[in-house]
Amino acid sequence: MKHYTGINDIGNLQQAVKEALELKNDKLKYRALGKDKTICLLFFNNSLRTRLSTQKAAQNLGMDVIVMNFGSEGWALEYDDGTVMDQGKSEHVKEAAQVVSQYATVIGIRAFAGLEDKEKDAAELVLNSFVKYASVPIVNMESSLQHPLQCLTDAITMEEYKIVGRKPKVVLSWAPHPKALPHAVANSFINMMQLQDADFVITHPIGYELDPKITKDILIEYDQEKAFENADFVYVKNWSSYRDYGQIKCTDPNWMITASKMKVTNNGKFMHCLPVRRNVVVTDEVIDSKNSLVIKQAANREFAAQIVLKKILENDETNSSENRRT
């Protein structure tokens, strides 16, 4: 695996999940793999779980870690070609990506959607520019459209807590939020679920349809309680409007996840990527219940990142060996 920018880069998802769970039982087994290698994590936006879990995963593999809050500590980057840089941008991504590549074996990038210009966000300028100009592998730590480390985590968690022998029913539910939020987590969760053998339903208010190129033929149920019936996993996330890009079209508190709604599930497990606004997105009763997996999900972020880095380092090691032979 050269880069990890989306869930499809992992190859066989079920095999990757199996390997991640094996790593969880012996997370220092491959510590020698990252010896004398460095990962540089560039954060253009805030982070808690992604930052800590990716650092820990790299350390488990014996890597050195450099972290930079690029949005506040680095020069403002220019991404367009041919630009006369006589305004506020001090450095072009062409030079920045190449410079960072000299210090790192792997680069992690976290850069959110602006939610103002749909086409600009779809172009994934920050992520794709580093993929284009860096000379080392890139790991997507959440971009405008995708959060592939999170959805790999979700696949690992569902594998741990599924009912053996039962084809699971999984629901992705929109919930209210006071701020306009990106589509990245929802998009990646959908992409991941398309690789699973499961009954999958998306539920949200009318007007919150996601990009139809991503949702494709997935069942969308506008009645939340009907969608929840017999669900084994209820994955909850807010997102802003895609059609009226970045706008909040509905703040209906009736879409909040409550204990009464969870009662119609098949003793369903509650999932959320965190951070979560209590008693806005979900009631205390649900998130604090024994069926809440949010803390277990957060723990699995470490092993999702670790299996990704392991595969990248193994690919790098294989390529280096082939180059030495030639």
C-alpha positions as a printed NumPy array, in Angstrom:
array([[  0.   ,   0.   ,   0.   ],
       [  1.603,   3.255,  -1.19 ],
       [ -0.863,   5.798,   0.267],
       [ -3.919,   5.568,   2.52 ],
       [ -6.332,   8.244,   1.353],
       [ -9.563,   6.209,   1.333],
       [-10.849,   2.909,   2.704],
       [-10.401,   1.142,  -0.646],
       [ -6.633,   1.607,  -0.355],
       [ -6.567,  -0.995,   2.434],
       [ -7.248,  -3.804,  -0.047],
       [ -9.236,  -6.637,   1.5  ],
       [-11.158,  -4.974,   4.327],
       [-12.004,  -8.177,   6.181],
       [ -8.366,  -9.275,   6.141],
       [ -7.22 ,  -5.859,   7.37 ],
       [ -9.745,  -5.986,  10.225],
       [ -8.535,  -9.46 ,  11.184],
       [ -4.917,  -8.29 ,  11.19 ],
       [ -5.807,  -5.197,  13.233],
       [ -7.462,  -7.358,  15.897],
       [ -4.363,  -9.557,  15.983],
       [ -2.247,  -6.428,  16.49 ],
       [ -4.528,  -5.407,  19.333],
       [ -3.508,  -8.586,  21.184],
       [  0.214,  -7.992,  20.591],
       [  0.672,  -4.377,  19.582],
       [  4.462,  -4.292,  20.002],
       [  5.08 ,  -7.364,  17.826],
       [  6.273,  -5.29 ,  14.854],
       [  8.193,  -2.667,  16.816],
       [ 11.329,  -3.248,  14.738],
       [  9.471,  -2.402,  11.522],
       [  9.573,   1.346,  12.171],
       [ 13.065,   1.548,  13.653],
       [ 14.915,   4.654,  12.42 ],
       [ 11.793,   5.804,  10.54 ],
       [  9.745,   8.935,  11.152],
       [  6.147,   9.93 ,  10.669],
       [  5.333,  13.626,  10.362],
       [  1.747,  14.52 ,  11.264],
       [  0.527,  17.812,   9.82 ],
       [ -2.661,  19.162,  11.389],
       [ -4.44 ,  21.926,   9.518],
       [ -7.397,  21.41 ,  11.9  ],
       [ -8.026,  20.37 ,  15.498],
       [ -7.773,  16.783,  16.675],
       [ -7.878,  14.638,  19.792],
       [ -8.37 ,  10.925,  18.952],
       [ -6.714,  11.078,  15.53 ],
       [ -3.663,  12.848,  16.874],
       [ -3.141,  10.649,  19.925],
       [ -4.019,   7.339,  18.286],
       [ -1.821,   7.889,  15.24 ],
       [  1.119,   8.913,  17.411],
       [  0.608,   5.862,  19.625],
       [  0.267,   3.553,  16.63 ],
       [  3.512,   4.87 ,  15.157],
       [  5.298,   4.434,  18.488],
       [  4.008,   0.855,  18.731],
       [  5.803,   0.237,  15.442],
       [  9.018,   1.831,  16.705],
       [  8.698,   5.057,  14.678],
       [  9.746,   8.531,  15.718],
       [  6.92 ,  11.085,  15.562],
       [  6.955,  14.762,  14.567],
       [  3.715,  16.712,  15.034],
       [  3.049,  20.146,  13.581],
       [ -0.081,  22.265,  13.9  ],
       [  0.334,  23.572,  10.39 ],
       [ -2.629,  25.892,  10.497],
       [ -1.104,  27.995,  13.274],
       [  2.615,  27.172,  13.131],
       [  3.414,  26.839,   9.416],
       [  3.484,  29.347,   6.603],
       [  0.215,  29.896,   4.761],
       [  0.407,  27.645,   1.701],
       [ -0.444,  28.406,  -1.91 ],
       [ -1.927,  25.492,  -3.89 ],
       [ -2.646,  26.939,  -7.334],
       [ -0.103,  26.628, -10.121],
       [  1.164,  29.733, -11.887],
       [  0.039,  32.079,  -9.118],
       [  1.869,  35.361,  -8.624],
       [  2.45 ,  35.084,  -4.881],
       [  2.313,  38.768,  -4.015],
       [ -0.504,  38.476,  -1.47 ],
       [ -0.856,  36.607,   1.847],
       [  0.522,  33.164,   0.944],
       [  4.204,  32.777,   1.831],
       [  5.042,  29.291,   0.581],
       [  3.882,  27.007,  -2.202],
       [  2.851,  23.448,  -1.422],
       [  5.33 ,  22.247,  -4.087],
       [  8.254,  23.213,  -1.881],
       [  6.553,  22.466,   1.445],
       [  5.647,  18.884,   0.516],
       [  9.113,  18.146,  -0.811],
       [ 10.803,  19.635,   2.242],
       [  8.668,  17.652,   4.697],
       [  9.367,  14.507,   2.65 ],
       [ 13.067,  14.881,   3.401],
       [ 12.363,  14.618,   7.128],
       [  9.75 ,  11.844,   7.091],
       [  9.145,   8.27 ,   5.987],
       [  5.369,   8.855,   6.095],
       [  3.3  ,  12.056,   6.212],
       [ -0.146,  12.305,   7.823],
       [ -2.479,  15.106,   6.688],
       [ -5.607,  16.42 ,   8.434],
       [ -7.482,  19.19 ,   6.599],
       [-11.242,  19.682,   6.879],
       [-13.79 ,  20.895,   4.352],
       [-14.459,  24.624,   4.315],
       [-18.176,  23.967,   3.599],
       [-18.411,  27.1  ,   1.466],
       [-17.384,  25.926,  -2.012],
       [-18.525,  22.414,  -2.972],
       [-16.183,  22.123,  -5.957],
       [-13.18 ,  23.359,  -3.989],
       [-13.823,  20.887,  -1.188],
       [-14.342,  18.074,  -3.707],
       [-10.919,  18.819,  -5.187],
       [ -9.271,  17.926,  -1.839],
       [ -6.555,  20.506,  -2.496],
       [ -4.5  ,  19.973,   0.648],
       [ -4.537,  16.176,   0.636],
       [ -4.101,  15.759,  -3.115],
       [ -1.353,  18.365,  -3.311],
       [  0.708,  16.469,  -0.753],
       [  0.034,  13.204,  -2.591],
       [  1.188,  14.892,  -5.81 ],
       [  4.311,  16.669,  -4.569],
       [  5.531,  14.617,  -1.6  ],
       [  7.966,  11.784,  -2.291],
       [  6.777,   9.615,   0.63 ],
       [  3.471,   7.875,   1.468],
       [  0.536,  10.001,   2.639],
       [ -2.021,   8.987,   5.273],
       [ -5.382,  10.767,   5.298],
       [ -6.202,  11.732,   8.904],
       [ -9.487,  13.31 ,   7.681],
       [ -9.935,  15.384,   4.596],
       [-12.779,  17.345,   3.051],
       [-14.583,  14.225,   1.867],
       [-13.148,  11.235,   3.728],
       [-12.075,   9.968,   7.145],
       [-10.706,   6.509,   6.299],
       [ -8.994,   5.928,   9.654],
       [-12.331,   6.395,  11.416],
       [-14.309,   4.05 ,   9.175],
       [-11.613,   1.375,   9.469],
       [-11.953,   1.776,  13.237],
       [-15.707,   1.348,  12.907],
       [-15.27 ,  -1.859,  10.902],
       [-12.918,  -3.223,  13.577],
       [-15.379,  -2.335,  16.35 ],
       [-18.385,  -3.881,  14.613],
       [-16.41 ,  -7.064,  13.988],
       [-15.672,  -7.287,  17.718],
       [-19.264,  -6.759,  18.834],
       [-21.347,  -8.388,  16.108],
       [-23.548, -11.391,  16.863],
       [-21.787, -14.439,  15.434],
       [-23.838, -16.137,  12.742],
       [-26.187, -13.181,  12.237],
       [-26.04 , -10.84 ,   9.26 ],
       [-26.026,  -7.469,  11.038],
       [-28.389,  -4.631,  10.373],
       [-26.51 ,  -1.322,  10.506],
       [-28.122,   2.115,  10.536],
       [-26.386,   5.409,   9.842],
       [-28.534,   8.103,  11.424],
       [-28.321,  11.863,  11.122],
       [-28.785,  13.769,  14.393],
       [-29.161,  17.486,  15.149],
       [-26.184,  19.746,  15.808],
       [-25.897,  23.538,  16.252],
       [-22.988,  23.85 ,  13.789],
       [-22.629,  22.968,  10.127],
       [-20.467,  19.841,   9.993],
       [-18.619,  18.158,   7.087],
       [-19.62 ,  14.954,   5.301],
       [-16.296,  13.133,   5.688],
       [-17.232,  10.687,   8.467],
       [-20.585,   9.808,   6.904],
       [-19.044,   9.397,   3.443],
       [-16.321,   7.059,   4.671],
       [-18.706,   5.048,   6.816],
       [-20.894,   4.504,   3.753],
       [-17.884,   3.499,   1.648],
       [-16.858,   1.018,   4.321],
       [-20.354,  -0.443,   4.644],
       [-20.459,  -1.053,   0.897],
       [-17.622,  -3.526,   1.483],
       [-19.523,  -5.382,   4.229],
       [-22.056,  -8.2  ,   4.19 ],
       [-24.771,  -6.383,   6.116],
       [-28.214,  -4.846,   5.812],
       [-27.481,  -1.131,   5.696],
       [-29.91 ,   1.769,   6.002],
       [-29.35 ,   5.532,   6.106],
       [-31.888,   7.714,   7.893],
       [-32.061,  11.511,   7.905],
       [-34.555,  14.345,   7.426],
       [-35.569,  15.288,   3.893],
       [-33.005,  17.735,   2.537],
       [-29.995,  16.013,   4.108],
       [-29.32 ,  13.598,   1.259],
       [-25.581,  13.042,   0.837],
       [-23.713,  12.959,  -2.46 ],
       [-25.702,  10.49 ,  -4.609],
       [-22.458,   9.229,  -6.156],
       [-21.566,   7.919,  -2.676],
       [-24.946,   6.702,  -1.438],
       [-25.757,   5.038,  -4.816],
       [-28.447,   2.381,  -4.309],
       [-28.419,   2.329,  -0.497],
       [-31.826,   2.412,   1.168],
       [-32.68 ,   5.821,   2.644],
       [-35.464,   5.821,   5.223],
       [-36.857,   9.186,   6.306],
       [-38.677,   7.647,   9.277],
       [-35.938,   7.304,  11.892],
       [-37.818,   4.931,  14.194],
       [-38.707,   2.629,  11.313],
       [-35.038,   2.575,  10.259],
       [-34.014,   1.584,  13.804],
       [-36.235,  -1.504,  13.908],
       [-34.145,  -4.626,  14.65 ],
       [-30.864,  -2.739,  14.135],
       [-27.74 ,  -4.308,  15.599],
       [-25.645,  -1.144,  15.286],
       [-26.815,   2.466,  15.232],
       [-24.073,   4.78 ,  13.997],
       [-24.911,   8.429,  14.591],
       [-23.411,  11.508,  12.957],
       [-24.53 ,  14.985,  12.001],
       [-23.749,  16.436,   8.59 ],
       [-24.754,  19.644,   6.843],
       [-26.714,  19.803,   3.615],
       [-24.996,  18.58 ,   0.461],
       [-27.539,  19.987,  -1.986],
       [-27.581,  23.412,  -0.296],
       [-23.932,  23.003,   0.463],
       [-22.807,  23.523,   4.036],
       [-26.159,  24.823,   5.251],
       [-28.149,  23.73 ,   8.297],
       [-31.613,  22.896,   6.982],
       [-33.039,  21.302,  10.104],
       [-32.318,  21.327,  13.833],
       [-35.316,  19.201,  14.831],
       [-34.565,  17.911,  18.363],
       [-36.836,  14.942,  17.677],
       [-33.958,  13.396,  15.721],
       [-31.832,  13.155,  18.879],
       [-31.032,   9.564,  19.854],
       [-33.017,   8.51 ,  22.926],
       [-33.469,   5.348,  24.955],
       [-37.003,   4.902,  23.637],
       [-35.71 ,   4.885,  20.065],
       [-33.023,   2.348,  20.927],
       [-35.674,   0.028,  22.379],
       [-36.922,  -0.868,  18.886],
       [-33.454,  -2.099,  17.9  ],
       [-32.14 ,  -5.632,  18.354],
       [-30.444,  -4.646,  21.62 ],
       [-28.516,  -2.368,  19.303],
       [-25.077,  -0.938,  19.969],
       [-24.711,   2.849,  19.871],
       [-21.732,   4.186,  17.893],
       [-20.344,   7.682,  17.36 ],
       [-16.918,   8.897,  16.23 ],
       [-16.694,  11.593,  18.966],
       [-16.635,  14.374,  19.963],
       [-20.37 ,  14.347,  20.621],
       [-22.733,  16.974,  22.014],
       [-24.604,  15.292,  24.834],
       [-28.353,  15.852,  24.994],
       [-28.264,  17.385,  21.516],
       [-27.066,  14.453,  19.408],
       [-27.711,  11.748,  22.008],
       [-29.092,  11.605,  25.531],
       [-26.886,  10.825,  28.517],
       [-28.943,   7.675,  29.095],
       [-27.91 ,   6.223,  25.726],
       [-24.269,   7.262,  25.551],
       [-23.635,   6.121,  29.144],
       [-25.413,   2.797,  28.676],
       [-23.763,  -0.625,  28.483],
       [-24.639,  -0.713,  24.767],
       [-22.605,   2.393,  24.001],
       [-19.402,   1.582,  22.114],
       [-17.998,   5.099,  21.805],
       [-15.064,   4.61 ,  24.194],
       [-14.273,   1.204,  22.697],
       [-14.336,   2.806,  19.243],
       [-11.906,   5.468,  20.412],
       [ -9.542,   2.778,  21.72 ],
       [ -9.635,   1.011,  18.36 ],
       [ -8.432,   4.139,  16.592],
       [ -4.938,   3.093,  17.688],
       [ -5.137,  -0.256,  15.895],
       [ -6.754,   1.111,  12.758],
       [ -3.857,   3.545,  12.41 ],
       [ -1.337,   0.852,  13.294],
       [ -2.476,  -1.63 ,  10.613],
       [ -2.382,   1.174,   8.02 ],
       [  1.141,   2.22 ,   9.005],
       [  2.277,  -1.405,   9.162],
       [  1.135,  -2.02 ,   5.586],
       [  2.78 ,   1.178,   4.362],
       [  6.075,   0.361,   6.095],
       [  6.038,  -3.196,   4.762],
       [  5.46 ,  -1.871,   1.247],
       [  8.304,   0.626,   1.709],
       [ 10.586,  -2.121,   2.989],
       [  9.738,  -4.365,   0.024],
       [ 10.416,  -1.563,  -2.453],
       [ 13.708,  -0.718,  -0.743],
       [ 14.818,  -4.361,  -0.932],
       [ 13.957,  -4.549,  -4.631],
       [ 15.867,  -1.328,  -5.301],
       [ 18.94 ,  -2.685,  -3.52 ],
       [ 18.839,  -5.855,  -5.629],
       [ 18.676,  -3.861,  -8.856]])
